[in-house]
Amino acid sequence: MSAFEIWGGKPLKGEIVPQGAKNEALQVISAVLLTEEKVTISNIPDIKDVNKLIELLGDMGVETARLAADTYSFEAKNIDQDFFKSDAFKQKGGGLRGSIMIVGPLLARYGKAAIPKPGGDKIGRRRLDTHFLGFEKLGARFEYSATEEFFDVDATNLKGTDILLEEASVTGTANVVMAAVLAQGTTTIYNAACEPYLQQLCKMLNRMGAKISGIKSNLLTIEGVKKLGGTEHRLLPDMIEIGSFIGLAAMTESEITIKNVQFQELGIIPNTFARLGIKFELRGDDIYIPAQKSYEIDTFIDGSILTVADAPWPGFTPDLLSIVLVIATQAKGSVLIHQKMFESRLFFVDKLIDMGAQIILCDPHRATVIGLDKKVQLRGIEMTSPDIRAGVSLLIAALSAKGKSVISNIEQIERGYQHIDQRLLALGADIRRI
């Protein structure tokens, strides 16, 4: 198991290019199963979760070719149905949260699918009900073996219908959309997620011949078609990386330019960081963050303490709450962080408290942060990355801290951030893999 050794307290400087969006990649790469024609996808991040999915598709019989460092072509002409009964599939599929995304395309094209209970971050319960209830509405039947933790789904004749999702799940919406595009008749999905990544998937499917309307809204209408064709698609830059780099600049008093961010797709993310007191400029499609000695958290209009909470898009993404929490530890002022979706995602604050942060963990979903206004520098410690986002938050804290920090279990970080140590070195960070 590898670790990062970081000597913190150094200001960084330079330009950094965000990787392609991980969450979009898992969706659109799964969508190649909907057609036997070639699909080419670019700006794919070189990270473990995405690479595992590409490897899984190859094991299933998809012809994959790496055309450039960030570009792959896929041809799903012949899928090996026997592979889904193998121990290799159970092992590989069970170790990847994104493997759930292959179910919708397989149901649509072949009328059946199987999937082991997916793995992923240990951040609380992550139910799959939205996916399977949506499939059932379309006419699928599934069986779950609790002893083997394995799902078998049968849908030989999917038919369009009206679906009201019980939650605006991004992956649940994407999976049901992919199942519905080849179903007979018209499907409407109400309370659909409308994140930019879901919009990207719908636009890609339409280029392949699907008929999806209502994109950008929470009501999608899908007219089923008989066949989809090939296409080319480019991923958006990863908004979570962009937010992480904004936080990194603020915490380390660094002058950083984040390149080609597609600012119009970031929603309220920039404004949320601005309310934390972080200054930035939009230069073309680049975000320039000047070195800041201090930043002050805003309050509500009546003077009460600001609350930053996650919500379905266009609300604030839960994947950036860990970053916001870390930023607040060195801000002037206080903030309440309310993590509504996952009940274990704030437990990493004990590491920040050990580093000298002033945080009150109110309950599994809420933490109050009393900013130190950079008058007391965090101190380096040894710690373990519990999940992707908390891991990067601890990495940012370590880069701002006094002395040496060691972060183990960095495989979690590298599931979501490509070559992060190399890119930080290019900015002047003192970081090495041990």
URQUI-V689143 format. One record per pair of residues at least 12 apart in sequence whose C-alpha atoms are under 10 Angstrom apart, sorted by the first residue. I is the first residue (numbers start at 0). J is the second residue. If there is no record, write none. Layout:
I&J  I&J
//
This chain:
0&407  0&408  0&409  0&410  0&433  1&406  1&407  1&408  1&409  1&410  1&432  1&433  2&382  2&383  2&384  2&405  2&406  2&407  2&408  2&409  2&410  2&431  2&432  2&433  3&381  3&394  3&404  3&405  3&406  3&407  3&408  3&409  3&420  3&430  3&431  3&432  3&433  4&381  4&394  4&397  4&403  4&404  4&405  4&406  4&407  4&429  4&430  4&431  4&432  4&433  5&379  5&380  5&394  5&397  5&398  5&399  5&400  5&401  5&402  5&403  5&404  5&405  5&406  5&420  5&428  5&429  5&430  5&431  5&432  6&379  6&397  6&398  6&399  6&400  6&401  6&402  6&403  6&404  6&405  6&428  6&429  6&430  6&431  7&251  7&377  7&378  7&379  7&394  7&395  7&396  7&397  7&398  7&399  7&400  7&401  7&402  7&403  7&404  7&428  7&429  7&430  8&250  8&251  8&252  8&376  8&377  8&378  8&379  8&396  8&397  8&398  8&399  8&400  8&401  8&402  8&403  8&428  8&429  9&251  9&252  9&253  9&398  9&399  9&400  9&401  9&427  9&428  9&429  10&247  10&248  10&249  10&250  10&251  10&252  10&253  10&254  10&255  10&290  10&398  10&399  10&426  10&427  10&428  11&247  11&248  11&251  11&252  11&253  11&254  11&255  11&290  11&398  11&423  11&424  11&425  11&426  11&427  11&428  11&429  12&248  12&251  12&252  12&253  12&254  12&255  12&256  12&288  12&289  12&290  12&423  12&425  12&426  12&427  12&428  13&253  13&254  13&255  13&256  13&257  13&287  13&423  13&425  13&426  13&427  14&254  14&255  14&256  14&257  14&258  14&285  14&286  14&287  14&422  14&425  14&426  15&241  15&244  15&255  15&256  15&257  15&258  15&259  15&285  15&422  15&423  15&425  15&426  16&236  16&237  16&240  16&241  16&244  16&256  16&257  16&258  16&259  16&260  16&285  16&422  17&42  17&44  17&235  17&236  17&237  17&238  17&239  17&240  17&241  17&242  17&243  17&244  17&257  17&258  17&259  17&260  17&416  17&417  17&422  18&42  18&43  18&44  18&45  18&46  18&69  18&234  18&235  18&236  18&237  18&238  18&239  18&240  18&241  18&260  18&415  18&416  18&417  18&418  19&41  19&42  19&43  19&44  19&45  19&69  19&233  19&234  19&235  19&236  19&237  19&238  19&240  19&416  19&417  20&42  20&43  20&44  20&196  20&233  20&234  20&235  20&236  20&237  20&238  20&239  20&240  20&415  20&416  21&43  21&44  21&45  21&46  21&48  21&49  21&196  21&234  21&235  21&236  21&237  21&238  21&239  21&240  21&414  21&415  21&416  21&417  22&48  22&49  22&97  22&169  22&170  22&196  22&197  22&234  22&235  22&237  22&238  22&239  22&415  23&43  23&169  23&170  23&173  23&194  23&195  23&196  23&197  23&198  23&199  23&200  23&234  23&235  23&236  23&237  24&40  24&41  24&42  24&43  24&44  24&48  24&49  24&52  24&97  24&196  24&200  24&233  24&234  24&235  24&237  25&43  25&48  25&49  25&50  25&52  25&53  25&96  25&97  25&98  25&99  25&100  25&101  25&170  25&196  26&97  26&98  26&99  26&100  26&101  26&169  26&170  26&173  26&174  26&177  26&196  26&197  26&199  26&200  27&40  27&100  27&173  27&177  27&196  27&197  27&199  27&200  27&201  27&203  27&204  27&232  27&233  27&234  28&40  28&43  28&49  28&52  28&53  28&56  28&71  28&72  28&73  28&100  28&101  28&200  28&232  29&52  29&53  29&56  29&97  29&98  29&99  29&100  29&101  29&102  29&103  29&104  29&105  29&174  29&177  30&100  30&101  30&103  30&104  30&105  30&173  30&174  30&177  30&178  30&200  30&203  30&204  31&56  31&61  31&72  31&73  31&74  31&75  31&101  31&104  31&204  31&207  31&227  31&228  31&229  31&230  32&56  32&61  32&73  32&74  32&75  32&76  32&77  32&78  32&101  32&102  32&103  32&104  32&105  32&107  32&108  32&109  32&177  33&74  33&75  33&76  33&101  33&103  33&104  33&105  33&106  33&107  33&108  33&109  33&177  33&178  33&180  33&181  33&204  33&207  33&226  33&227  33&228  33&229  34&73  34&74  34&75  34&76  34&104  34&108  34&207  34&226  34&227  34&228  34&229  34&230  35&61  35&73  35&74  35&75  35&76  35&77  35&78  35&108  35&226  35&227  35&228  35&229  36&73  36&74  36&75  36&76  36&207  36&227  36&228  36&229  36&230  37&62  37&63  37&72  37&73  37&74  37&75  37&76  37&228  37&229  37&230  37&231  38&63  38&71  38&72  38&73  38&74  38&75  38&207  38&228  38&229  38&230  38&231  38&232  39&63  39&64  39&65  39&66  39&70  39&71  39&72  39&73  39&74  39&229  39&230  39&231  39&232  39&233  40&65  40&66  40&69  40&70  40&71  40&72  40&73  40&230  40&231  40&232  40&233  40&234  41&65  41&66  41&67  41&68  41&69  41&70  41&71  41&72  41&231  41&232  41&233  41&234  41&235  42&67  42&68  42&69  42&70  42&71  42&232  42&233  42&234  42&235  42&236  43&67  43&68  43&69  43&70  43&71  43&233  43&234  43&235  43&236  44&68  44&69  44&70  44&234  44&236  44&237  44&415  44&416  44&417  44&418  45&68  45&69  45&413  45&414  45&415  45&416  45&417  45&418  46&410  46&412  46&413  46&414  46&415  46&416  46&417  46&418  47&95  47&410  47&411  47&412  47&413  47&414  47&415  47&416  47&417  48&94  48&95  48&96  48&97  48&98  48&119  48&411  48&413  48&414  48&415  48&416  49&95  49&97  49&98  49&414  49&415  50&414  51&91  51&92  51&94  51&95  51&97  51&98  51&414  52&91  52&92  52&95  52&96  52&97  52&98  52&100  52&101  53&71  53&73  54&91  55&87  55&88  55&91  55&92  55&95  55&98  55&101  56&73  56&74  56&75  56&78  56&98  56&101  57&73  57&74  57&75  57&78  58&78  58&79  58&82  58&83  58&87  58&88  58&91  59&75  59&77  59&78  59&79  59&80  59&81  59&82  59&83  59&88  60&74  60&75  60&76  60&77  60&78  60&79  60&80  60&82  61&73  61&74  61&75  61&76  61&77  61&78  61&79  62&74  62&75  62&76  62&77  62&78  63&75  69&233  70&232  70&233  72&230  72&231  73&229  74&229  78&105  78&109  80&109  80&111  80&112  80&113  83&112  83&113  83&114  83&115  83&151  84&113  84&114  88&113  88&114  88&115  89&113  89&114  89&115  89&116  89&117  89&147  89&148  89&149  90&115  90&117  91&115  91&117  91&118  92&113  92&114  92&115  92&116  92&117  92&118  93&114  93&115  93&116  93&117  93&118  93&119  93&148  93&149  94&115  94&116  94&117  94&118  94&119  95&115  95&116  95&117  95&118  95&119  95&120  95&414  96&116  96&117  96&118  96&119  96&120  96&125  97&117  97&118  97&119  97&170  98&114  98&115  98&116  98&117  98&118  98&119  99&113  99&114  99&115  99&116  99&117  99&118  99&127  99&130  99&170  99&171  99&174  100&114  100&130  100&170  100&171  100&173  100&174  100&175  100&177  101&113  101&114  101&174  101&177  101&178  102&114  102&130  102&131  102&134  102&150  102&151  102&152  102&174  102&175  102&177  102&178  103&130  103&131  103&133  103&134  103&152  103&171  103&173  103&174  103&175  103&176  103&177  103&178  103&179  103&180  104&173  104&174  104&175  104&176  104&177  104&178  104&179  104&180  104&181  105&152  105&154  105&177  105&178  106&134  106&139  106&152  106&153  106&154  106&155  106&156  106&157  106&174  106&175  106&177  106&178  106&179  106&181  106&182  107&134  107&154  107&155  107&156  107&157  107&175  107&176  107&177  107&178  107&179  107&180  107&181  107&182  107&225  108&154  108&155  108&157  108&177  108&178  108&180  108&181  108&182  108&225  108&226  108&227  109&153  109&154  109&155  109&156  110&139  110&152  110&153  110&154  110&155  110&156  110&157  110&178  111&139  111&140  111&141  111&151  111&152  111&153  111&154  111&155  111&156  112&141  112&150  112&151  112&152  112&153  112&154  113&141  113&142  113&143  113&149  113&150  113&151  113&152  113&153  114&143  114&148  114&149  114&150  114&151  114&152  115&143  115&144  115&147  115&148  115&149  115&150  115&151  116&143  116&144  116&145  116&147  116&148  116&149  116&150  117&148  117&149  119&386  119&387  119&411  119&414  120&344  120&385  120&386  120&387  120&388  120&411  120&414  121&341  121&343  121&344  121&385  121&386  121&387  122&340  122&341  122&342  122&343  122&344  122&345  122&346  122&385  122&386  122&387  122&389  123&340  123&341  123&342  123&343  123&344  123&363  124&340  124&341  124&342  124&343  125&340  125&341  126&171  127&168  127&170  127&171  128&164  128&165  128&166  128&168  128&171  129&163  129&164  129&165  129&166  129&167  129&168  129&169  129&170  129&171  129&172  129&174  129&175  130&164  130&168  130&169  130&170  130&171  130&172  130&173  130&174  130&175  131&150  131&152  131&171  131&174  131&175  132&162  132&163  132&164  132&165  132&171  132&175  133&160  133&161  133&162  133&163  133&164  133&165  133&171  133&172  133&174  133&175  133&176  133&178  133&179  133&188  134&152  134&153  134&154  134&157  134&162  134&171  134&174  134&175  134&176  134&178  134&179  135&152  135&153  135&154  135&157  135&162  135&175  136&157  136&158  136&159  136&160  136&161  136&162  136&163  136&175  136&186  137&154  137&156  137&157  137&158  137&159  137&160  137&161  137&162  137&175  137&178  137&179  137&182  137&183  137&186  138&153  138&154  138&155  138&156  138&157  138&158  138&159  138&160  138&182  139&152  139&153  139&154  139&155  139&156  139&157  139&158  139&178  140&152  140&153  140&154  140&155  141&153  141&154  154&178  154&182  156&181  156&182  156&183  157&178  157&179  157&180  157&181  157&182  157&183  157&184  157&223  158&178  158&179  158&181  158&182  158&183  158&184  158&185  158&186  158&223  159&178  159&179  159&180  159&181  159&182  159&183  159&184  159&185  159&186  159&187  159&220  159&221  159&222  159&223  160&179  160&182  160&183  160&184  160&185  160&186  160&187  160&188  160&220  160&221  161&185  161&186  161&187  161&188  161&189  161&220  162&175  162&186  162&187  162&188  162&189  162&190  162&191  162&218  162&219  163&187  163&188  163&189  163&190  163&191  163&218  164&188  164&189  164&190  164&191  164&192  165&189  165&190  165&191  166&189  166&190  166&191  166&192  166&311  167&189  167&190  167&191  167&192  167&193  167&194  167&217  167&310  167&311  167&312  168&190  168&191  168&192  168&193  168&194  168&311  169&191  169&192  169&193  169&194  169&195  169&196  169&197  169&311  169&312  170&192  170&196  170&197  171&191  171&192  172&188  172&189  172&190  172&191  172&192  172&193  172&197  172&217  172&219  173&191  173&192  173&193  173&196  173&197  173&198  173&200  173&201  175&188  175&191  176&188  176&191  176&197  176&200  176&201  176&204  176&211  176&219  176&220  176&221  177&200  177&201  177&204  177&209  177&221  178&223  179&209  179&211  179&220  179&221  179&222  179&223  179&224  180&201  180&204  180&205  180&208  180&209  180&210  180&211  180&220  180&221  180&222  180&223  180&224  180&225  180&226  180&227  181&209  181&210  181&221  181&222  181&223  181&224  181&225  181&226  181&227  182&221  182&222  182&223  182&224  182&225  183&222  183&223  183&224  183&225  184&221  184&222  184&223  184&224  185&210  185&211  185&220  185&221  185&222  185&223  185&224  186&211  186&219  186&220  186&221  186&222  186&223  187&211  187&212  187&213  187&218  187&219  187&220  187&221  187&222  188&213  188&217  188&218  188&219  188&220  188&221  189&216  189&217  189&218  189&219  189&220  190&216  190&217  190&218  190&219  191&214  191&215  191&216  191&217  191&218  191&219  191&311  192&214  192&215  192&216  192&217  192&218  192&219  192&311  192&312  192&313  193&213  193&214  193&215  193&216  193&217  193&218  193&219  193&311  193&312  193&313  194&214  194&215  194&216  194&217  194&264  194&265  194&266  194&311  194&312  194&313  194&314  194&316  195&214  195&215  195&235  195&238  195&264  195&265  195&266  195&312  195&313  196&234  196&235  196&237  196&238  196&264  197&214  197&215  198&213  198&214  198&215  198&216  199&214  199&215  199&232  199&233  199&234  199&235  200&214  200&232  200&234  201&213  201&214  201&215  201&219  201&221  202&214  202&232  203&229  203&230  203&231  203&232  203&233  204&227  204&228  204&229  204&230  204&232  205&227  205&228  205&230  206&227  206&228  206&229  206&230  206&231  206&232  207&226  207&227  207&228  207&229  207&230  207&231  208&223  208&224  208&225  208&226  208&227  208&228  208&229  208&230  209&221  209&222  209&223  209&224  209&225  209&226  209&227  209&228  210&222  210&223  210&224  211&223  215&312  215&313  216&312  217&312  235&259  235&260  235&261  235&264  236&258  236&259  236&260  236&261  236&262  236&264  236&265  237&260  237&261  237&265  237&415  237&416  238&260  238&261  238&262  238&264  238&265  238&266  238&268  238&316  238&318  238&319  239&265  239&268  239&316  239&317  239&318  239&319  239&322  239&388  239&415  239&416  240&257  240&260  240&318  240&319  240&388  240&391  240&415  240&416  240&417  241&257  241&258  241&259  241&260  241&262  241&265  241&268  241&269  241&286  241&319  242&257  242&265  242&268  242&269  242&271  242&272  242&318  242&319  242&320  242&322  242&323  243&318  243&319  243&321  243&322  243&323  243&326  243&388  243&391  243&392  243&395  244&256  244&257  244&288  244&322  244&395  245&257  245&269  245&272  245&277  245&278  245&279  245&286  245&287  245&288  245&322  245&323  245&326  246&272  246&277  246&288  246&319  246&322  246&323  246&324  246&325  246&326  246&327  246&392  246&395  246&396  247&322  247&325  247&326  247&391  247&392  247&394  247&395  247&396  247&398  247&399  248&277  248&287  248&288  248&289  248&290  248&291  248&326  248&395  248&399  249&272  249&275  249&276  249&277  249&278  249&279  249&288  249&289  249&290  249&291  249&292  249&293  249&294  249&326  249&327  249&329  249&330  249&395  249&399  250&277  250&290  250&291  250&292  250&293  250&294  250&325  250&326  250&327  250&328  250&329  250&330  250&373  250&395  250&396  250&397  250&398  250&399  250&400  251&290  251&291  251&292  251&326  251&329  251&395  251&396  251&397  251&398  251&399  251&400  251&428  252&288  252&289  252&290  252&291  252&292  252&293  252&399  253&288  253&289  253&290  253&291  253&292  253&426  254&279  254&287  254&288  254&289  254&290  254&291  254&426  255&279  255&286  255&287  255&288  255&289  255&290  255&426  256&279  256&280  256&281  256&282  256&285  256&286  256&287  256&288  256&289  257&281  257&282  257&284  257&285  257&286  257&287  257&288  258&282  258&283  258&284  258&285  258&286  258&287  259&282  259&283  259&284  259&285  259&286  260&281  260&283  260&284  260&285  260&286  261&283  261&284  261&285  261&286  262&281  262&283  262&284  262&285  262&286  263&284  265&313  265&315  266&312  266&313  266&314  266&315  266&316  267&312  267&313  267&314  267&315  267&316  268&313  268&314  268&315  268&316  268&319  269&286  271&297  271&307  271&315  271&323  272&296  272&322  272&323  272&326  273&294  273&295  273&296  273&297  274&294  274&295  274&296  274&297  274&298  274&299  274&305  274&307  275&294  275&295  275&296  275&297  275&298  275&305  275&307  275&323  275&326  275&327  275&330  275&331  275&332  275&333  275&334  276&291  276&293  276&294  276&295  276&296  276&297  276&327  276&330  276&331  276&332  277&289  277&290  277&291  277&293  277&294  277&295  277&296  277&326  277&330  278&290  278&291  278&294  292&330  292&372  292&373  293&329  293&330  293&331  293&372  293&373  293&374  294&326  294&327  294&329  294&330  294&331  294&332  294&370  294&372  294&373  295&327  295&329  295&330  295&331  295&332  295&333  295&370  295&372  296&327  296&330  296&331  296&332  296&333  296&334  296&370  296&372  297&331  297&332  297&333  297&334  298&332  298&333  298&334  303&333  303&334  304&332  304&333  304&334  304&335  304&367  305&332  305&333  305&334  305&335  305&336  306&333  306&334  306&335  306&336  306&337  306&365  306&367  307&320  307&323  307&324  307&334  307&335  307&336  307&337  307&338  308&320  308&335  308&336  308&337  308&338  308&339  308&340  308&364  308&365  309&336  309&337  309&338  309&339  309&340  310&337  310&338  310&339  310&340  311&340  316&338  317&337  317&338  317&339  317&340  317&341  317&344  317&388  318&338  318&344  318&387  318&388  318&389  319&388  319&389  319&392  320&336  320&337  320&338  320&344  320&345  320&388  320&389  320&392  321&336  321&338  321&344  321&345  321&347  321&348  321&388  321&389  321&390  321&391  321&392  321&393  322&388  322&389  322&390  322&391  322&392  322&393  322&395  322&396  323&336  323&392  324&336  324&337  324&345  324&348  324&351  324&358  324&366  324&367  324&368  324&370  324&389  324&392  325&348  325&351  325&356  325&358  325&368  325&370  325&389  325&391  325&392  325&393  325&394  325&395  325&396  326&368  326&370  326&392  326&395  326&396  327&356  327&357  327&358  327&367  327&368  327&369  327&370  327&371  327&372  328&351  328&352  328&355  328&356  328&357  328&358  328&367  328&368  328&369  328&370  328&371  328&372  328&373  328&376  328&377  328&396  329&356  329&357  329&368  329&369  329&370  329&371  329&372  329&373  329&374  329&375  329&376  329&377  329&396  329&399  330&368  330&369  330&370  330&371  330&372  330&373  330&374  331&369  331&370  331&371  331&372  331&373  331&374  332&368  332&369  332&370  332&371  332&372  333&357  333&358  333&367  333&368  333&369  333&370  333&371  334&358  334&366  334&367  334&368  334&369  334&370  335&358  335&359  335&360  335&361  335&365  335&366  335&367  335&368  335&369  336&360  336&361  336&364  336&365  336&366  336&367  336&368  337&361  337&362  337&363  337&364  337&365  337&366  337&367  338&363  338&364  338&365  338&366  339&363  339&364  339&365  340&364  341&363  341&364  342&362  342&363  342&364  342&365  343&362  343&363  343&364  343&385  344&363  344&364  344&365  344&385  344&386  344&388  344&389  345&360  345&362  345&363  345&364  345&365  345&366  345&389  346&360  346&362  346&363  346&364  346&366  346&385  346&389  347&382  347&383  347&384  347&385  347&386  347&389  347&390  347&392  347&393  348&360  348&366  348&368  348&389  348&392  348&393  349&382  350&380  350&381  350&382  350&383  350&384  350&393  350&396  351&377  351&378  351&379  351&380  351&382  351&392  351&393  351&396  351&397  352&377  353&377  353&378  353&379  353&380  353&381  353&382  354&376  354&377  354&378  354&379  354&380  354&381  354&393  354&396  354&397  354&400  354&401  354&404  355&371  355&375  355&376  355&377  355&378  355&379  355&400  356&368  356&369  356&370  356&371  356&375  356&376  356&377  356&378  356&396  357&369  357&370  357&371  358&370  373&399  375&400  375&401  376&399  376&400  376&401  377&396  377&397  377&398  377&399  377&400  377&401  377&402  378&396  378&397  378&399  378&400  378&401  378&402  378&403  378&404  379&396  379&397  379&398  379&399  379&400  379&401  379&402  379&403  379&404  379&405  380&397  380&400  380&401  380&402  380&403  380&404  380&405  380&406  381&397  381&403  381&404  381&405  381&406  381&407  382&394  382&397  382&404  382&405  382&406  382&407  382&408  383&405  383&406  383&407  383&408  383&409  383&411  384&406  384&407  384&408  384&409  384&410  384&411  384&412  385&407  385&408  385&409  385&411  385&412  386&408  386&409  386&410  386&411  386&412  386&413  386&414  386&415  387&409  387&410  387&411  387&412  387&413  387&414  387&415  387&416  388&411  388&412  388&415  388&416  389&411  389&412  390&406  390&407  390&408  390&409  390&410  390&411  390&412  390&413  390&415  391&406  391&409  391&411  391&412  391&413  391&415  391&416  391&419  392&412  393&406  394&406  394&409  394&412  394&430  397&430  398&423  398&428  398&429  398&430  403&429  403&430  404&430  405&430  405&431  405&432  405&433  406&432  406&433  407&432  407&433  409&432  420&432
//
